[in-house]
Amino acid sequence: MTPEDIANKLLLKLLKAGNQATAGVRQRPPALTATQIKPYSSIRNWHQKQQCEEVFLAARDVGAISFVRDKLNPVDGLIERIDLIDTPALARFLKQTTHAEILAEAKSLLAPHLAQHDVLELVIERWSRMANVRGWGPDAAADWVEAIMVIDHCVGAQNATLSSVREVSARLLRNSKRIEQLTVPLDVLLQGSLEVTARTPPEVWQELGLFKEEQPVLLAGNVEIVRGRVTAKLDEPYTGLPASAIRAASGTIDGVLTIENLTTFHSEAKRHFDHPTLLIYTAGMPSPAWRAMYKRILSSIEVGTPIHHWGDVDEGGFRIAATLAKASAQMGHSLKPHAMHPDNVPLELRRPASKRTAQRMKHFAEQAGWSELGKAVLTAGFTVEQEAL
């Protein structure tokens, strides 16, 4: 590392402290103490030390910093402390952009989308404190705008069949892998929260109707399913079929239970494979193709047949429930919750929920038509995952 590199690296550290002070996350005045500038003071070669100091002198001359030398030799003695005077000036000197400037640009880019995606307010607030969102900072704001474009495209398409994530990415963004690179902002925007657990990439793409490797729909129960080429009962303990191949349910069905969690689905399938209740695994948030399949099944079932959903007692679980309830209502059915009341959860399995998370759980419960359950969830103020039940 050259003497100039050493000086610039130290000044970059000082710039970071200046950004923190501007953002209000640092209380002490930005400065580099004798301990912090040791890479400079430990240089043994006088000529190299002078080269390092020339960078400091140049930064001082543009009004960016000031420094203090050894009291015994205040003219040309060893520099013992460097103070930041002007953060923007130091940034310009280092050919950098201040955090405040990056944040202002990010706000400008995202402003047109705040009404549609209010979670962006929380994203910006976190960025303003110099904290990232799952590793993404304000310098990536343009990527969030690109993610919104992907969501708008997929929602507008509303395809009843799954599409290849890479084919859509190549067509829409001229880069076959770009949507995969945008998985984090896509997940945050779709879930509308910074507090929920991050989903796996396939779960995120699935909600958009995209896939990298198409997964079959898992169904269980002593139920007859009408498919493209055959009508037959499901195998035990369960059967996996493409969503597009499932046309309807046939014969006697005493109920339908959708299950969000795979572990729970396998457990219930083994217990009830011989019962005339149709169990369907949602694999998280169902894709448009899955929802189209679900509506085809419900349209073939007599209205009044019990239709239930068993999901996680958390924000994501109730968001999924609201989506399924809407699909059920469109087919003339009323979706009811199964084992999703706070009273079903043992004390030792409860995890405190923030006020915002509890309010969003209530909101989605109300969207599902479960107002009383929404009130109970808000009052309880905790979440729990389905596996615990």
Sequence and secondary structure as in RCSB ss.txt:
>XXXX:A:sequence
MTPEDIANKLLLKLLKAGNQATAGVRQRPPALTATQIKPYSSIRNWHQKQQCEEVFLAARDVGAISFVRDKLNPV
DGLIERIDLIDTPALARFLKQTTHAEILAEAKSLLAPHLAQHDVLELVIERWSRMANVRGWGPDAAADWVEAIMV
IDHCVGAQNATLSSVREVSARLLRNSKRIEQLTVPLDVLLQGSLEVTARTPPEVWQELGLFKEEQPVLLAGNVEI
VRGRVTAKLDEPYTGLPASAIRAASGTIDGVLTIENLTTFHSEAKRHFDHPTLLIYTAGMPSPAWRAMYKRILSS
IEVGTPIHHWGDVDEGGFRIAATLAKASAQMGHSLKPHAMHPDNVPLELRRPASKRTAQRMKHFAEQAGWSELGK
AVLTAGFTVEQEAL
>XXXX:A:secstr
  HHHHHHHHHHHHHHHHHHHHHTS  S  EE TTTTHHHHT   HHHHHHHHHHHHHHHHTTSEEEEE TTSTT
TS EEEEEES HHHHHHHTT   HHHHHHHHHHHHGGGTTT THHHHHHHHHHTT  BTTB GGGHHHHHHHHHH
HHHHHHH  SS EEHHHHHHHHHS TTHHHHTHHHHHHHHHT SSS    HHHHHHHTTEESS   EEEESS EE
EESS EEE  SS EEE GGGEEEEES   EEEEES HHHHHHHHHHHTTSSEEEEE  SS  HHHHHHHHHHHHT
S TTS EEEE  BSHHHHHHHHHHHHHHHHTT  EEESS SGGGS GGG EE  HHHHHHHHHHHHHTT HHHHH
HHHHH EEB GGG 
